[in-house]
């Protein structure tokens, strides 16, 4: 499947699928997936044996706050973050 508007890449802009694949543009469900992976990474860091106790405490408070927030709010914030990283 061709991801560009034509074979001449310099003359045409890539389609959305091409930008999602090559440039990290958001995908449907991407915010949820990112949020889940992000919170898992934070929890893993909080449980790490080499993580200082003060940092563990801050990370656990962050996780508690994130778990108490509506998922729709966190997904919206995550979407804006991803879009900002993609230059949108």
C-alpha positions in Angstrom: 0.0 0.0 0.0 1.3 3.4 -0.9 1.3 5.8 2.0 2.0 8.9 -0.1 -0.2 10.9 -2.4 1.9 9.8 -5.4 5.2 8.2 -6.2 6.8 11.6 -6.2 7.2 12.2 -2.5 8.6 15.7 -2.8 5.5 16.9 -4.7 2.8 15.5 -2.5 2.0 15.4 1.2 1.7 12.1 3.0 -1.7 10.8 3.9 -2.8 10.5 7.6 -1.9 6.8 7.8 1.6 7.6 6.6 2.0 10.4 9.1 0.7 8.1 11.9 3.1 5.4 10.9 6.2 7.5 10.1 5.9 10.6 12.2 4.2 9.5 15.3 0.8 11.2 14.7 -2.0 10.1 17.0 -4.0 7.0 16.1 -7.5 6.0 17.2 -7.2 4.7 20.7 -3.7 6.1 20.9 -4.4 8.3 23.9 -5.7 5.3 25.9 -2.9 3.1 24.9 -0.3 5.8 25.8 -2.0 6.6 29.1 -2.0 2.9 30.1 1.7 2.5 29.1 2.6 5.7 30.9 0.9 4.9 34.2 2.5 1.4 34.0 5.9 2.9 33.5 5.4 5.2 36.5 4.2 2.3 38.7 7.2 0.2 37.6 9.5 3.1 38.5 7.8 3.5 41.9 8.3 -0.2 42.6 11.9 -0.2 41.5 14.5 -1.3 44.0 17.0 1.4 42.9 14.4 4.3 43.1 15.0 6.5 46.1 12.2 6.5 48.7 11.4 10.2 48.3 10.9 9.6 44.6 8.8 6.5 45.2 6.6 8.5 47.5 6.0 11.2 44.8 5.4 8.7 42.1 2.8 6.8 44.2 1.0 10.1 45.0 1.0 10.8 41.3 -0.5 7.4 40.5 -3.1 7.8 43.2 -4.1 11.3 41.8 -4.2 9.9 38.2 -6.3 6.9 39.3 -8.8 9.3 41.0 -9.2 11.5 37.9 -11.8 10.8 35.3 -10.2 8.7 32.5 -11.8 11.0 29.9 -9.9 13.9 31.4 -6.6 12.0 31.4 -7.2 10.8 27.8 -8.0 14.4 26.7 -4.8 15.7 28.3 -2.8 12.8 26.8 -4.3 13.5 23.3 -3.2 17.1 23.5 0.2 16.1 24.6 0.6 13.6 21.7 -0.8 16.1 19.2 1.7 18.7 20.5 4.6 16.3 20.1 3.4 15.6 16.5 3.3 19.3 15.7 -0.4 19.6 15.4 
